Amino acid sequence: MVPEGRRIFARLTVAENLEMAPTPASADLNYLPTWSAFSHCSPRLKERRTQLGGTLSGGEQQMLATGRALMAHPACS
């Protein structure tokens, strides 16, 4: 689930926000998504990697929140 309110860390960069994604204890660390894998799916955020999260547009912030959820390696059910 990605909350509609986004809840990104406004004072952290895009890359730092993605690094803050939680890692499940049961995750195989060899298969966790990486920045390079994510940036391939979201070239817009790749361009803004060093930009502060709070300065992104609303849509870009939502992409960042979604990316952080995906970086947490969610289970499919």
DSSP file (Angstrom, degrees, kcal/mol; ACC not computed):
  #  RESIDUE AA STRUCTURE BP1 BP2  ACC     N-H-->O    O-->H-N    N-H-->O    O-->H-N    TCO  KAPPA ALPHA  PHI   PSI    X-CA   Y-CA   Z-CA
    1    1 A M              0   0    0      0, 0.0     0, 0.0     0, 0.0     0, 0.0   0.000 360.0 360.0 360.0 135.5    0.0    0.0    0.0
    2    2 A V        -     0   0    0     67,-0.0    64,-0.1    66,-0.0    63,-0.0  -0.966 360.0-126.2-116.6 112.9    1.2    3.5   -0.9
    3    3 A P    >   -     0   0    0      0, 0.0     3,-1.6     0, 0.0    62,-0.0  -0.248   9.6-131.2 -60.3 143.3   -0.6    6.2    1.2
    4    4 A E  T 3  S+     0   0    0      1,-0.3     3,-0.1     2,-0.1    61,-0.1   0.810 106.3  65.4 -63.6 -29.3   -2.2    8.9   -0.8
    5    5 A G  T 3  S-     0   0    0      1,-0.2     2,-2.5     2,-0.1     3,-0.3   0.494  95.1-146.0 -73.6  -2.3   -0.5   11.5    1.4
    6    6 A R    <   -     0   0    0     -3,-1.6    -1,-0.2     1,-0.2    -2,-0.1  -0.299   8.6-155.3  70.7 -54.4    2.9   10.3    0.1
    7    7 A R        +     0   0    0     -2,-2.5    -1,-0.2     1,-0.1     2,-0.1   0.888  29.3 164.1  51.0  47.5    4.8   10.8    3.4
    8    8 A I        -     0   0    0     -3,-0.3     2,-1.0    45,-0.1    -1,-0.1  -0.449  50.3-100.0 -84.1 167.0    8.1   11.3    1.8
    9    9 A F    >   -     0   0    0      1,-0.2     3,-1.6    -2,-0.1    44,-0.5  -0.795  35.1-164.1 -90.0 102.6   11.1   12.8    3.7
   10   10 A A  T 3  S+     0   0    0     -2,-1.0    44,-2.1     1,-0.3    45,-0.3   0.779  84.2  50.3 -62.0 -30.9   11.0   16.3    2.4
   11   11 A R  T 3  S+     0   0    0     42,-0.2     2,-0.3    41,-0.1    -1,-0.3   0.431  99.2  79.9 -91.5   1.5   14.6   17.2    3.5
   12   12 A L  S <  S-     0   0    0     -3,-1.6    41,-3.2     1,-0.1    42,-0.2  -0.764  84.3-109.9-104.4 154.7   16.2   14.1    2.0
   13   13 A T  B  >  -A   52   0A   0     -2,-0.3     4,-2.5    39,-0.3    39,-0.2  -0.221  34.4-101.9 -72.3 170.1   17.1   13.7   -1.6
   14   14 A V  H  > S+     0   0    0     37,-1.5     4,-2.0    34,-0.6     5,-0.2   0.937 124.8  48.6 -56.9 -48.5   15.3   11.3   -4.0
   15   15 A A  H  > S+     0   0    0     34,-2.0     4,-1.9     1,-0.2    -1,-0.2   0.905 111.3  49.5 -61.5 -42.3   18.1    8.7   -3.6
   16   16 A E  H  > S+     0   0    0     33,-0.3     4,-0.9     1,-0.2    -1,-0.2   0.884 108.0  54.1 -65.7 -38.1   18.1    9.0    0.2
   17   17 A N  H >< S+     0   0    0     -4,-2.5     3,-0.6     1,-0.2    -1,-0.2   0.913 109.4  48.0 -60.6 -42.4   14.3    8.6    0.3
   18   18 A L  H >< S+     0   0    0     -4,-2.0     3,-1.3     1,-0.2    -1,-0.2   0.849 106.8  56.4 -68.6 -33.3   14.6    5.4   -1.7
   19   19 A E  H 3< S+     0   0    0     -4,-1.9    -1,-0.2     1,-0.3    -2,-0.2   0.716  96.7  66.4 -68.9 -19.5   17.4    4.1    0.6
   20   20 A M  T << S+     0   0    0     -4,-0.9    -1,-0.3    -3,-0.6    -2,-0.2   0.465  71.7 123.6 -81.3  -1.3   15.0    4.6    3.5
   21   21 A A  S <  S-     0   0    0     -3,-1.3    48,-0.1    -4,-0.1     2,-0.1  -0.367  70.1-111.2 -61.0 135.2   12.7    1.8    2.3
   22   22 A P        -     0   0    0      0, 0.0    -1,-0.1     0, 0.0    -2,-0.1  -0.384  23.3-141.1 -68.3 147.0   12.3   -0.9    4.9
   23   23 A T        -     0   0    0     -3,-0.1    50,-0.1    -2,-0.1    49,-0.1  -0.945  18.8-125.9-110.3 118.0   13.9   -4.3    4.2
   24   24 A P    >   -     0   0    0      0, 0.0     3,-1.7     0, 0.0    49,-0.0  -0.325  15.7-126.7 -61.3 143.9   11.8   -7.2    5.4
   25   25 A A  T 3  S+     0   0    0      1,-0.3    -2,-0.0     3,-0.0     0, 0.0   0.799 110.7  52.5 -60.8 -28.8   13.7   -9.6    7.7
   26   26 A S  T 3  S+     0   0    0      2,-0.1    -1,-0.3     0, 0.0     2,-0.1   0.451  84.8 120.1 -87.6   0.3   12.8  -12.5    5.4
   27   27 A A    <   -     0   0    0     -3,-1.7     2,-0.8     1,-0.1     5,-0.1  -0.370  66.9-127.3 -71.3 141.0   14.2  -10.8    2.2
   28   28 A D    >   -     0   0    0      1,-0.1     3,-2.3    -2,-0.1     4,-0.4  -0.801  18.1-150.0 -83.5 111.6   17.0  -12.3    0.2
   29   29 A L  G >  S+     0   0    0     -2,-0.8     3,-0.5     1,-0.3    -1,-0.1   0.699  91.9  64.8 -62.2 -19.3   19.4   -9.4    0.0
   30   30 A N  G 3  S+     0   0    0      1,-0.2    -1,-0.3    -3,-0.0    -2,-0.0   0.693 107.1  42.1 -74.4 -17.2   20.7  -10.7   -3.3
   31   31 A Y  G <  S+     0   0    0     -3,-2.3    -1,-0.2     2,-0.1    -2,-0.2   0.303  81.6 121.1-115.0   8.7   17.3  -10.0   -4.9
   32   32 A L  S <  S-     0   0    0     -3,-0.5    39,-0.1    -4,-0.4    40,-0.1  -0.472  72.9-100.2 -70.2 144.1   16.3   -6.7   -3.4
   33   33 A P        -     0   0    0      0, 0.0     2,-0.2     0, 0.0    -1,-0.1  -0.299  40.0-150.8 -61.2 148.5   15.7   -3.9   -5.9
   34   34 A T     >  -     0   0    0      1,-0.1     4,-2.4    -3,-0.1     5,-0.2  -0.720  28.6-103.0-115.5 168.4   18.6   -1.5   -6.4
   35   35 A W  H  > S+     0   0    0     -2,-0.2     4,-3.1     1,-0.2     5,-0.2   0.909 122.0  52.6 -57.0 -43.0   18.7    2.2   -7.4
   36   36 A S  H  > S+     0   0    0      1,-0.2     4,-1.1     2,-0.2    -1,-0.2   0.885 109.6  48.4 -64.4 -37.8   19.8    1.2  -10.9
   37   37 A A  H  > S+     0   0    0      2,-0.2     4,-0.8     1,-0.2    -1,-0.2   0.916 115.5  44.6 -67.2 -42.0   16.9   -1.2  -11.3
   38   38 A F  H >X S+     0   0    0     -4,-2.4     4,-1.4     1,-0.2     3,-0.9   0.912 108.1  56.3 -68.7 -42.0   14.4    1.4  -10.1
   39   39 A S  H 3< S+     0   0    0     -4,-3.1     7,-0.3     1,-0.3    -1,-0.2   0.774  99.9  60.9 -65.2 -24.1   15.8    4.2  -12.1
   40   40 A H  H 3< S+     0   0    0     -4,-1.1    -1,-0.3    -5,-0.2    -2,-0.2   0.866 108.9  43.2 -65.9 -35.7   15.3    2.2  -15.3
   41   41 A C  H << S+     0   0    0     -3,-0.9    -2,-0.2    -4,-0.8    -1,-0.2   0.710 124.2  35.5 -82.1 -22.0   11.5    2.1  -14.5
   42   42 A S    >X  +     0   0    0     -4,-1.4     4,-1.6     1,-0.1     3,-0.6  -0.636  60.1 167.9-135.0  76.6   11.3    5.8  -13.5
   43   43 A P  H 3> S+     0   0    0      0, 0.0     4,-1.8     0, 0.0     5,-0.1   0.783  76.9  64.6 -62.1 -26.0   13.7    7.9  -15.6
   44   44 A R  H 3> S+     0   0    0      1,-0.2     4,-0.8     2,-0.2     5,-0.1   0.922 106.0  42.3 -63.1 -43.7   12.0   11.1  -14.3
   45   45 A L  H <4 S+     0   0    0     -3,-0.6     3,-0.2     1,-0.2    -1,-0.2   0.803 106.9  62.5 -73.6 -27.5   13.2   10.4  -10.8
   46   46 A K  H >< S+     0   0    0     -4,-1.6     3,-1.2    -7,-0.3    -1,-0.2   0.905 102.3  51.3 -60.9 -39.8   16.6    9.4  -12.1
   47   47 A E  H 3< S+     0   0    0     -4,-1.8     3,-0.3     1,-0.3    -1,-0.2   0.786 114.7  43.4 -65.0 -27.1   17.0   12.9  -13.4
   48   48 A R  T >< S+     0   0    0     -4,-0.8     3,-1.9    -3,-0.2   -34,-0.6   0.059  73.7 127.9-107.5  23.1   16.1   14.3  -10.0
   49   49 A R  T <  S+     0   0    0     -3,-1.2   -34,-2.0     1,-0.3   -33,-0.3   0.810  79.9  38.2 -51.9 -38.3   18.2   11.8   -7.9
   50   50 A T  T 3  S+     0   0    0     -3,-0.3    -1,-0.3   -36,-0.2     2,-0.2   0.391  93.6 108.0 -97.5   3.4   20.0   14.6   -6.0
   51   51 A Q  S <  S-     0   0    0     -3,-1.9   -37,-1.5     1,-0.1   -36,-0.1  -0.566  78.8-104.3 -82.5 144.4   16.9   16.9   -5.6
   52   52 A L  B >   -A   13   0A   0    -39,-0.2     3,-1.6    -2,-0.2     4,-0.3  -0.429  24.4-127.9 -67.2 139.8   15.2   17.2   -2.2
   53   53 A G  G >  S+     0   0    0    -41,-3.2     3,-1.4   -44,-0.5   -43,-0.2   0.840 105.8  60.2 -58.4 -36.2   12.0   15.3   -2.0
   54   54 A G  G 3  S+     0   0    0    -44,-2.1    -1,-0.3     1,-0.3   -44,-0.1   0.646  99.9  56.6 -69.0 -14.5   10.0   18.4   -0.8
   55   55 A T  G <  S+     0   0    0     -3,-1.6    -1,-0.3   -45,-0.3    -2,-0.2   0.427  85.3 102.8 -97.4   0.3   10.8   20.3   -4.0
   56   56 A L  S <  S-     0   0    0     -3,-1.4    -3,-0.0    -4,-0.3   -46,-0.0  -0.422  80.6-102.2 -77.2 157.5    9.4   17.7   -6.3
   57   57 A S     >  -     0   0    0     -2,-0.1     4,-2.5     1,-0.1     5,-0.2  -0.265  39.3-100.4 -68.8 167.4    6.0   18.2   -7.9
   58   58 A G  H  > S+     0   0    0      1,-0.2     4,-1.9     2,-0.2     5,-0.1   0.900 124.2  48.4 -58.7 -42.7    3.0   16.3   -6.4
   59   59 A G  H  > S+     0   0    0      2,-0.2     4,-2.1     1,-0.2    -1,-0.2   0.887 111.3  49.7 -65.6 -39.2    3.1   13.6   -9.1
   60   60 A E  H  > S+     0   0    0      2,-0.2     4,-2.3     1,-0.2    -2,-0.2   0.877 108.9  53.0 -67.5 -37.2    6.9   13.2   -8.7
   61   61 A Q  H  X S+     0   0    0     -4,-2.5     4,-2.4     2,-0.2    -2,-0.2   0.887 108.7  50.1 -64.0 -37.5    6.4   12.9   -5.0
   62   62 A Q  H  X S+     0   0    0     -4,-1.9     4,-2.4     2,-0.2    -2,-0.2   0.897 109.1  51.3 -68.0 -38.6    3.8   10.1   -5.6
   63   63 A M  H  X S+     0   0    0     -4,-2.1     4,-2.7     2,-0.2    -2,-0.2   0.905 110.6  50.0 -60.9 -40.3    6.3    8.4   -7.9
   64   64 A L  H  X S+     0   0    0     -4,-2.3     4,-2.5     2,-0.2    -2,-0.2   0.913 110.1  48.9 -65.1 -43.1    8.8    8.6   -5.2
   65   65 A A  H  X S+     0   0    0     -4,-2.4     4,-1.8     2,-0.2    -2,-0.2   0.899 113.4  47.5 -63.4 -40.2    6.4    7.1   -2.6
   66   66 A T  H  X S+     0   0    0     -4,-2.4     4,-2.2     2,-0.2    -2,-0.2   0.906 111.3  51.2 -66.5 -41.9    5.6    4.3   -5.0
   67   67 A G  H  X S+     0   0    0     -4,-2.7     4,-2.4     1,-0.2    -2,-0.2   0.888 107.6  52.3 -62.2 -40.0    9.2    3.7   -5.7
   68   68 A R  H  X S+     0   0    0     -4,-2.5     4,-0.8     1,-0.2    -1,-0.2   0.892 109.1  50.6 -64.8 -37.7   10.0    3.5   -2.0
   69   69 A A  H >< S+     0   0    0     -4,-1.8     3,-0.5     1,-0.2    -2,-0.2   0.904 112.0  47.1 -64.9 -40.4    7.2    0.9   -1.6
   70   70 A L  H >< S+     0   0    0     -4,-2.2     3,-1.7     1,-0.2    -2,-0.2   0.854 105.7  58.4 -70.2 -34.3    8.7   -1.1   -4.4
   71   71 A M  H 3< S+     0   0    0     -4,-2.4    -1,-0.2     1,-0.3    -2,-0.2   0.716  93.6  68.6 -67.0 -18.9   12.2   -0.9   -3.0
   72   72 A A  T << S-     0   0    0     -4,-0.8    -1,-0.3    -3,-0.5    -2,-0.2   0.428 109.9-124.4 -79.9   2.0   10.8   -2.5    0.2
   73   73 A H    <   -     0   0    0     -3,-1.7    -3,-0.1     1,-0.1    -2,-0.1   0.970  31.7-153.1  57.1  64.8   10.4   -5.7   -1.9
   74   74 A P        -     0   0    0      0, 0.0     2,-0.3     0, 0.0    -1,-0.1  -0.320  12.9-115.6 -69.9 151.6    6.7   -6.3   -1.3
   75   75 A A        -     0   0    0      2,-0.0     2,-0.4     1,-0.0    -2,-0.0  -0.650  24.3-131.0 -83.5 141.7    5.3   -9.8   -1.5
   76   76 A C              0   0    0     -2,-0.3    -1,-0.0     1,-0.1     0, 0.0  -0.759 360.0 360.0 -91.6 137.6    2.7  -10.5   -4.2
   77   77 A S              0   0    0     -2,-0.4    -1,-0.1     0, 0.0    -2,-0.0   0.387 360.0 360.0-128.9 360.0   -0.4  -12.2   -3.1
